[in-house]
Each structure stands twice: as structure tokens, then as C-alpha cells.
């Protein structure tokens, strides 16, 4: 299953956006209001939970400065990745799009498609306000 957030314009350079997303502590400020837990486990790993959902651990898997950051599931039953694609518009402006990729059975995919789409849209739309 592949889902994409809308492209979000950010009034910051691609390097500034990349630096912000590279610091996993900053993901707490991007989380939706229904977050029930956020905990930094290491420099490249954090745990979060939304109300009524299981805890999810994300680990930084790949970084390509200043254009791409890949976070992947660290343990658990589900294998997925959250990719932050950053495109420079000009020196002081960039676009960010989040991508969610996961390998789920059709029933699971149908159940989580709506909540995951809303989640990545919330994360992406929070970036300009949080930087």
C-alpha cells in the first residue's frame, strides 16, 4: 500500500526542512492532537501512540541530505516506511511530501488506509507551522 500526502509549501530552504526532520525530537510537534504518547528512545528512534491505537516505533533508516529522510518500523508486526521527500523551490522555499509504504494484506490495508492517510496529511501540514 502506497499513500502520499499533498505537497506542502514551506517558507524555508530544503536544508532547513531536512535539518528539522532529521532531528526526531521534532516529530512530537508534528503529531496530531489525539497523540497519547511520544518518547524519544535514541538519536534515531522514537515511539508514539495515538489514542486507541497500538504503540509504533519508528527508526531513521536512510538520509539523503537535503532531499530525503526514510523512517521505518522498528520491530512490531507491521513492516512499513514513512518517507519525507523535500524539493527545493528556491533558496528560501521548498516543498515537502510524505509517503507511506507498507506491505499489508487487503483486509488490513482497507482498515488502515483512511487513518494513515489522515495521519500523514496531519504530519505534512504541521511542518510549516513547526519549523
NUSEKOL-949822 format. One record per residue (C-alpha): residue in three letters; x, y, z. Coordinates in nm, 4 decimals, padded with zeros to 6 digits. Layout:
{res=ALA; c1=X; c2=Y; c3=Z}
...
end
This chain:
{res=UNK; c1=00.0000; c2=00.0000; c3=00.0000}
{res=UNK; c1=00.1401; c2=00.3368; c3=-00.1026}
{res=UNK; c1=-00.0090; c2=00.6638; c3=00.0204}
{res=UNK; c1=00.1087; c2=01.0205; c3=-00.0329}
{res=UNK; c1=00.0317; c2=01.3423; c3=00.1484}
{res=UNK; c1=-00.0384; c2=01.6548; c3=-00.0539}
{res=UNK; c1=00.2730; c2=01.8588; c3=-00.1344}
{res=UNK; c1=00.3141; c2=02.1273; c3=00.1314}
{res=UNK; c1=00.4921; c2=02.4573; c3=00.0644}
{res=UNK; c1=00.7341; c2=02.5560; c3=00.3391}
{res=UNK; c1=00.8917; c2=02.9005; c3=00.3601}
{res=UNK; c1=01.2303; c2=02.7508; c3=00.4475}
{res=UNK; c1=01.5180; c2=02.6135; c3=00.2406}
{res=UNK; c1=01.5333; c2=02.2419; c3=00.1716}
{res=UNK; c1=01.8341; c2=02.2197; c3=00.4065}
{res=UNK; c1=01.6394; c2=02.3817; c3=00.6938}
{res=UNK; c1=01.3463; c2=02.1440; c3=00.6390}
{res=UNK; c1=01.5849; c2=01.8482; c3=00.6175}
{res=UNK; c1=01.7603; c2=01.9516; c3=00.9397}
{res=UNK; c1=01.4255; c2=01.9863; c3=01.1175}
{res=UNK; c1=01.3042; c2=01.6423; c3=01.0059}
{res=UNK; c1=01.6439; c2=01.4841; c3=01.0798}
{res=UNK; c1=01.6017; c2=01.5629; c3=01.4495}
{res=UNK; c1=01.3461; c2=01.3043; c3=01.5529}
{res=UNK; c1=01.2537; c2=01.5028; c3=01.8658}
{res=UNK; c1=01.0799; c2=01.7463; c3=01.6293}
{res=UNK; c1=00.8266; c2=01.4836; c3=01.5231}
{res=UNK; c1=00.6442; c2=01.5403; c3=01.8516}
{res=UNK; c1=00.5418; c2=01.8871; c3=01.7307}
{res=UNK; c1=00.4018; c2=01.7358; c3=01.4078}
{res=UNK; c1=00.1802; c2=01.4759; c3=01.5739}
{res=UNK; c1=-00.1995; c2=01.5034; c3=01.5663}
{res=UNK; c1=-00.3949; c2=01.6184; c3=01.8711}
{res=UNK; c1=-00.5033; c2=01.2636; c3=01.9579}
{res=UNK; c1=-00.1491; c2=01.1558; c3=02.0437}
{res=UNK; c1=-00.1359; c2=00.9715; c3=02.3742}
{res=UNK; c1=00.2369; c2=00.9019; c3=02.3963}
{res=UNK; c1=00.5627; c2=01.0259; c3=02.2436}
{res=UNK; c1=00.9014; c2=00.9109; c3=02.3619}
{res=UNK; c1=01.2495; c2=00.9514; c3=02.2122}
{res=UNK; c1=01.4290; c2=00.6178; c3=02.2528}
{res=UNK; c1=01.7620; c2=00.7127; c3=02.0917}
{res=UNK; c1=01.9103; c2=00.9640; c3=01.8468}
{res=UNK; c1=01.7382; c2=00.7906; c3=01.5575}
{res=UNK; c1=01.4385; c2=00.6132; c3=01.7152}
{res=UNK; c1=01.1116; c2=00.7258; c3=01.8694}
{res=UNK; c1=00.7914; c2=00.5695; c3=01.9921}
{res=UNK; c1=00.4453; c2=00.7167; c3=01.9603}
{res=UNK; c1=00.0875; c2=00.6127; c3=02.0161}
{res=UNK; c1=-00.2400; c2=00.7658; c3=01.9101}
{res=UNK; c1=-00.5473; c2=00.7167; c3=02.1281}
{res=UNK; c1=-00.6995; c2=00.3762; c3=02.0591}
{res=UNK; c1=-00.4039; c2=00.2562; c3=01.8513}
{res=UNK; c1=-00.1028; c2=00.0389; c3=01.9409}
{res=UNK; c1=00.2376; c2=00.1960; c3=02.0060}
{res=UNK; c1=00.4553; c2=00.2362; c3=01.6970}
{res=UNK; c1=00.8346; c2=00.2605; c3=01.6984}
{res=UNK; c1=00.9971; c2=00.4437; c3=01.4081}
{res=UNK; c1=01.3696; c2=00.4387; c3=01.3327}
{res=UNK; c1=01.5644; c2=00.6559; c3=01.0918}
{res=UNK; c1=01.6692; c2=00.4142; c3=00.8150}
{res=UNK; c1=01.8106; c2=00.6367; c3=00.5417}
{res=UNK; c1=01.9040; c2=01.0013; c3=00.4931}
{res=UNK; c1=01.9949; c2=01.1731; c3=00.1681}
{res=UNK; c1=02.0691; c2=01.5374; c3=00.2576}
{res=UNK; c1=01.8864; c2=01.7624; c3=00.1933}
{res=UNK; c1=01.6187; c2=01.5785; c3=-00.0056}
{res=UNK; c1=01.5040; c2=01.2621; c3=00.1662}
{res=UNK; c1=01.4543; c2=01.1054; c3=00.5083}
{res=UNK; c1=01.3256; c2=00.7499; c3=00.5491}
{res=UNK; c1=01.1791; c2=00.6287; c3=00.8771}
{res=UNK; c1=01.0900; c2=00.2619; c3=00.9098}
{res=UNK; c1=00.9072; c2=00.0440; c3=01.1559}
{res=UNK; c1=01.1445; c2=-00.0839; c3=01.4230}
{res=UNK; c1=01.0046; c2=-00.4125; c3=01.5416}
{res=UNK; c1=00.6400; c2=-00.4970; c3=01.5725}
{res=UNK; c1=00.4221; c2=-00.6988; c3=01.3376}
{res=UNK; c1=00.3877; c2=-00.4406; c3=01.0626}
{res=UNK; c1=00.6573; c2=-00.3528; c3=00.8119}
{res=UNK; c1=00.6265; c2=-00.0045; c3=00.6671}
{res=UNK; c1=00.8200; c2=00.3112; c3=00.5954}
{res=UNK; c1=00.7478; c2=00.6819; c3=00.6164}
{res=UNK; c1=00.9445; c2=00.8839; c3=00.3624}
{res=UNK; c1=00.9903; c2=01.2595; c3=00.3726}
{res=UNK; c1=01.0639; c2=01.3959; c3=00.0250}
{res=UNK; c1=01.1926; c2=01.7540; c3=00.0185}
{res=UNK; c1=01.2139; c2=01.9500; c3=-00.3034}
{res=UNK; c1=01.3792; c2=02.2899; c3=-00.3250}
{res=UNK; c1=01.1650; c2=02.5573; c3=-00.4907}
{res=UNK; c1=01.4202; c2=02.8363; c3=-00.4409}
{res=UNK; c1=01.6747; c2=02.9457; c3=-00.1773}
{res=UNK; c1=01.4121; c2=03.0234; c3=00.0827}
{res=UNK; c1=01.1277; c2=02.7904; c3=-00.0103}
{res=UNK; c1=01.0730; c2=02.4177; c3=-00.0508}
{res=UNK; c1=00.8006; c2=02.1575; c3=-00.0890}
{res=UNK; c1=00.7572; c2=01.8572; c3=00.1358}
{res=UNK; c1=00.5605; c2=01.5442; c3=00.0615}
{res=UNK; c1=00.5293; c2=01.2471; c3=00.2940}
{res=UNK; c1=00.4955; c2=00.8980; c3=00.1539}
{res=UNK; c1=00.3764; c2=00.5903; c3=00.3412}
{res=UNK; c1=00.4708; c2=00.2479; c3=00.2054}
{res=UNK; c1=00.3633; c2=-00.0742; c3=00.3695}
{res=UNK; c1=00.3032; c2=-00.4352; c3=00.2821}
{res=UNK; c1=-00.0346; c2=-00.5330; c3=00.4259}
{res=UNK; c1=-00.2961; c2=-00.7912; c3=00.3448}
{res=UNK; c1=-00.6010; c2=-00.6482; c3=00.1625}
{res=UNK; c1=-00.8243; c2=-00.6523; c3=00.4721}
{res=UNK; c1=-00.5679; c2=-00.4702; c3=00.6871}
{res=UNK; c1=-00.4976; c2=-00.2222; c3=00.4055}
{res=UNK; c1=-00.8680; c2=-00.1409; c3=00.3787}
{res=UNK; c1=-00.8954; c2=-00.0819; c3=00.7546}
{res=UNK; c1=-00.5917; c2=00.1437; c3=00.7921}
{res=UNK; c1=-00.5956; c2=00.3378; c3=00.4632}
{res=UNK; c1=-00.8198; c2=00.6189; c3=00.5940}
{res=UNK; c1=-00.6490; c2=00.6709; c3=00.9317}
{res=UNK; c1=-00.2975; c2=00.6521; c3=00.7797}
{res=UNK; c1=-00.3886; c2=00.8985; c3=00.5016}
{res=UNK; c1=-00.5206; c2=01.1434; c3=00.7596}
{res=UNK; c1=-00.2140; c2=01.0884; c3=00.9802}
{res=UNK; c1=00.0441; c2=01.1655; c3=00.7089}
{res=UNK; c1=-00.1617; c2=01.4638; c3=00.5929}
{res=UNK; c1=-00.1585; c2=01.5998; c3=00.9507}
{res=UNK; c1=00.2174; c2=01.5461; c3=00.9827}
{res=UNK; c1=00.2887; c2=01.7179; c3=00.6498}
{res=UNK; c1=00.0579; c2=02.0141; c3=00.7112}
{res=UNK; c1=00.2167; c2=02.0688; c3=01.0558}
{res=UNK; c1=00.5684; c2=02.1120; c3=00.9138}
{res=UNK; c1=00.5387; c2=02.4797; c3=00.8068}
{res=UNK; c1=00.3915; c2=02.5759; c3=01.1468}
{res=UNK; c1=00.6540; c2=02.3853; c3=01.3456}
{res=UNK; c1=00.9797; c2=02.4923; c3=01.1816}
end
